[in-house]
Amino acid sequence: MNNKLLFIILLFVALLSACNHPYTNDGKQVRYYYANEGFGFGSVKVDADPQTFEDLGDSYGRDAKHVFIEGKLVEGADGATFKYLGELYGVDANHVWHYDTIMSTADPKSFRVHNEYLTEDTADYYWYGRAVHVVDKQSFVILNDKNGFAPIWAKDKYNAYCMGYAPVPLADYESFHTINDAMWMSGDYAVDKYRVYFQDYIVEGADPQTFREVDFYVGQDKNCVYYKWKATTVRDYRKLARVGNYYFTDGKQIYNKKLEEFSGVDPTTFRVLADNQGNCIWYVDRDHVWWYDRIVEGADVSTISPVFHYSFFTGKKERVGGVSHDYAKDAYHVFCRDSLMEGADPASFEIIDFNDNSSWTIFDKNCIYSSNPSKRLQKYLEQKYGKKR
């Protein structure tokens, strides 16, 4: 094994260790070591007593009087009685702590941790440190903590609880159940034999016997389609076709992502400007160009085109990242969202990452609209147009 490889392995092991125990203490000084995505690794001096300091794990530490998280003092925490419970929860003689925040209603004597999001004491349950406000703990049941993706529903004999939201009065305890735990659905719907629930709302008029979640935040029963807790005019979700990422059509009407009718548009000619670009926010119909739901005044429907992103990351100019959300051009003009860019030249307007720490450069042969006139941009303009900016 060569020395370079050995150094890399030792550095990797050290970094893994530092993730769990990032404090060092040489008896004279305590330091906290951190990783920063933009700036690499660093350390700060911790205002702790080296003689009594303990590294508690997960960036927690304490000395005889104080508690620290990521090297910073946790104001009000008592180091003499503080115990770290895991998953960023701790207790001292007077309080329960989540990260550096007091859980004001939690009891430190009976508090226990189930996992990173669910904790409890004798009086209540807590979701990411916030009280759930369970009315009856004896009948409280958690229904779907299965895949780590779907929201957790729970119930007691009085309320339904979609964790993270306010309790909702429950119509029938015995029949209440979740609808869909699939990771590609929201999981925010639940039913009993009388009602349909969405988060902390009752879905008025919905039929619980036939209600299903058919897409993320979209429900369907025998009567109509629902977006979140609101009924829509759409009758059958299966008969809708997507128009890009932001609209639907049934052939007679255009609907936005909330399944609201999109008025003022010709449904027979409405289309996304770049069919194979899922992120394209530009649309056209027979008479107008649209930036999402706004008409782009003065845009020419017959010649409008998206502006693509290009990069020199590989050393040569290549198209990357799909179309621009913000810019499009026709034969005569350049548009930023729904506004005309006065004086911009559509023939030479481009968005390029020159891979020179200047991020995306937005420019034409006459003007630089975003970023700086880097050397690579100047060279590009000179080669293509015989001029610099």
N, C-alpha and C positions, 0 to 999 in steps of 0.2 A: 504494500500500500504506500503510495507516494505521500509526501508531506502535505501537498495541497488538498488531496482528498481527505486525509485525516483531519485537517483543519476544518473543512466544510462539515464533516460528520460531528466533530466536537462542538462547532458553532450551532448546528441544528439541535443537538441534544441540550445545549445550554439554553437555547430559545424556548424549547418545549418545557424545560424546567421553570424558566422565568414566567411562563404563562400562569402556572399554579402558585409559585412562590417568588413574586417579583421584588421582594425586599432583601436588602443586604444590611448586615449590622457587624461592624468591625470592633464594637465595644466603645467607639468614640463617636460614631455617626451612623444614622440610619438613612438609607437611600431607597427610593422607589424607582424601578426600571420599567420603561414602557416602550411600546412599539407604536409608531405613527405611520399610517399608510403613505402620507405625503413626504415625511421627513426622516424616515428610518427609525432608529432606536435612540433613546435618550434616558436621562435619569434626573431626579430632583431630590434635594435634601428634604427629609421629613423632620418636622419639628417635634420629635419624640425623644423620650429618655432611653438611651441605648442600654442602660443597665436593666430595665424592666420590660423592654419591648419584646413582643411576640408576633410572629407572622402567622396569621390565622388561616391563610389560604384565600383564593379568589379575590385577591387585592385588598383584603381586610388585614388590619393589624391593630394592636393595642399596646399601651404601656400602662403603668399603674394608675394613671388618671384619665387617659384619653383614648379615643377610638379613631382609626384612620381608614379611609377607603381611597384606593389609588393614590396614596401618599398625602391625601388632603384630610384635614381635621373634620370629624363629624361633630358638628356643633351640638352640645347638649348630651352627648352619649357618655356614659360612665365607664371608663376603662377598667375600673376595679371589679365591676360585676358583669361586664359584657361577655356574652357567649355567642359565638357564631354558629348558626344552625344549618348553614348550607343554602344554596340557591339564592344568595344575596339577601338572606334574612338573618337577623340577630336580635337578641334581647339583652337588656340590662335590668337593674332592679326596678326601674320605673316605666320603661317603654319597650315596645316592639318596633324594630327598625326594618325598613325595606330599602336597601341601598343606603342612602344617607337621609331618608325621610321617616319621620315618626308616623306609625300607624296609630292614630290617636285613640281609636276605640278598642284596639286589641289588648288582650290581657297577657302580660309577659309570663305569668305563672303557669297558664294552661296552653299557651300558644305552641302549635306544632306545624311542621311543614310537610305537605304531601308531595309537592313538586314545585317547579319554578313559578307556576301561575296559581296554584290552589293551596291555601293554608286555612287553619281554623283555630278557634279557641272554644271555651265552653259556651259562649254566647252566640257565635256567628261563624260564617265562612268568609274568606277574603279571596278576591280575584286580582292578581298582580298588585296586592297591597291595598286594594279598595274593598270596603265592606260590601257584602252581597245583600245584607239586610234580610236574612232568613227569618221568617216569622215563627216557624215550628221546626226545630232541629230534629225532633224525634221522627217526623215523617219525611224529612229531607232526603232526597235520593238524587244522585248524579246519574244521568241517563246515557251519555255518549262520550266517554273519554277514550276513544278507540284508536284514531289514526294520527292524532297530533295536528290535523288540518282543520277539521270541522269545529265550529264553536261548541262549547260545552253547554248543554241544556240540563236543567235540574228542576225539581218540583218539590213542594211540600203540600200539605192539604189545603193551603190557602192560595198559593201563587205559583206561576211558572217563572223560571229564571233562565234567560239567555245571558250567560255570564258576560259581564262588562256593560250590561244594560239594566234599566230599572225593572223591578218585578212587575208582573202583569197578573191581575186576578184570574184565578184558574176556574174554569167551568166544571171540569170533572177530573178528579185526581187519578182514578183508576185507569181511565182510557188515555190519558195524556201520554204522547210519545213523539219522538223525533220522526222526521220524514226521510231524510237522506243524509247519510254520512260520507258519501262519495267525495273524494278530495277535489274533484273538478266542479262540484256544486258548492254553494255558500254554506249549506247546513243551518241557515238562519230561520228556517221554517219548522214548526211543530204543530201537532193537532191533538184535539181530544174529540169525543163524539159530538160535540156541539160547536166547536170553534176551530179556526185556523189562526196561528200566531206567527208573527214575524218580529224577531228581536223583542222590543218592548211595545209592540203594537198588536192589536187584534185586526185581522184581515176581514173587514166588514163584508158580509154577504157571501163569503166563500163557503163552498160545500166541503166539509172535512172528509166525507166518504170518498170523493173523487179527486181531491186536491193532491197534486204532485209538484215537486220542484223540477222543472224541465230545462232550466239553464240558470246560470249564476244570477241570483236575485229575481228570477222569473218563475212564477207559479202558474199552474193551469188546473182548472176544474171543469166540470161539465158545461159550465156557462160561459167562461171567458178566460182571458189571460190576465195575470197580475204582475205588476212591477213593484217589488218590495211589498208594501201593504195596500197598494192602490189598484183598483180594478181599471183595466184599459178597454178600449173599443175593439181590440183584437179578439177574435173568437177562437182561433185555432193556431197555436204557435207553430205547428208543423207545416203550415201553409205559407210561412214567411221565408223569404230568401234574403240573405245578407247582401248589402251593397257596400263593399268595403268593410271597414271595421266599425263604422259609426252609425249605419242606417240599415233598415230593413224595408222590404217591399212585399206586398201581397198581389202586385200587378195593378192595383187600383189606387193605392195610397202609399206614401212613404212615411216611415216611422223612425224616430230617433232611438237612441239606446235605452231611453226610459219608456219606449213604446208609446210615446205621444205622437199624434199626427203632426207631420211637418208640412205646414201650409205654404202656399206660394210657389210650389215646385211642380214641374211636369213629371208625373210618375212614369210615363212611358219612355222618357229619354234620360232620366236621371241616372248617372253612373259616377263611379269613382274615377279620378283622373288617371291613376296608374293602377291597372287591374291587378297586377302581380305584386303590388307593394302594400302589405297589410297595414302599414302605419300611415298611409297617405290620408291627409285630412282635406284634400282639395277635391271638389266635385263639380260636375257640369250637368246642366240639362239643355233643352233646346234653346233657351233664351239667356241663360245666366251662367256665370262661374260663381261657385260658392267656396268660401273658406269656412269649413265646418257648417255653421248655420247662418253665415252672413253673406249677403250678395257682394261680390267684388265689382264695384261700379267701374265701368269703362273697359273691363276685360273682354277680349275677343274670344268667343266660344270656339271658333273654328281653328284657332292657332295656339290656344293656351296649352302649356306643358309644365310639368313639374321640374324643379331644379334638383338635381341629384348631388349627393356628396361624393367627393373624390379625395384620394389620399396618395401621398408619396411614401407611405410607410415601408413598402417593399423596395423602394428605389425608383419605381416607375409609377406613373399616374394610373390609378385603378379606381373603379367605382366601389364605394363601400357604404354600408349603413342605410341604404334605401333613400327615399326622397326627403326633401326638406319639409318640415312641418310649416315653416314660416314663409317660404319664398316660392313664387311661381312666375312664369313670364309668358307673354304671347309675342307675336311678331313685332309689336310696337312698344311694349311697356314691360317693366318689372314691377311685381307687387310684393309687398311685405304684409302678410296676412290679408286683410281686406282693404289695404291702403296702397295707393299708387306711390312708387318711388320716383319722384321727379328727377329727370335727367339721367336715370340709369339706362345703360345700353344693354338691351336684351340679347344681342348677338354674342357679346363677350362676357356676360354676367356668369360668375362661377362661385362655387363654395369648395375650397380645397384645404386639406390639412397638409402643409408642406413638411411635416415631421421635423420641425425646428423649434419646438417649445412655444410656438405662437398660436396653438390651437387652430380652430377653423378660421380661415381667412375668407372674407366675403368681399368680392371686388368685381370690377369690370376694367376695361382697358384705360378708363379715364379716372377712376376713383377707387379708393379703398374704403369700404363701409364698416368693416370690423377687423380688429387686430392691427398689427404693425407692419410697416413696409420692410419685411425681412429680406435678407440677401437672396434667399431662394425664390421669393416672390418676384423680386427685381429681375433675377435671371430668367424666370419664366416669362415675364412680360416682355423682356427684351428679345427673347428667342421667338415668341409668338407674334408680337406686334411691333418689334423694333423700337421699343420705348420703355422707359422706367417711370416709376412714380415716386 
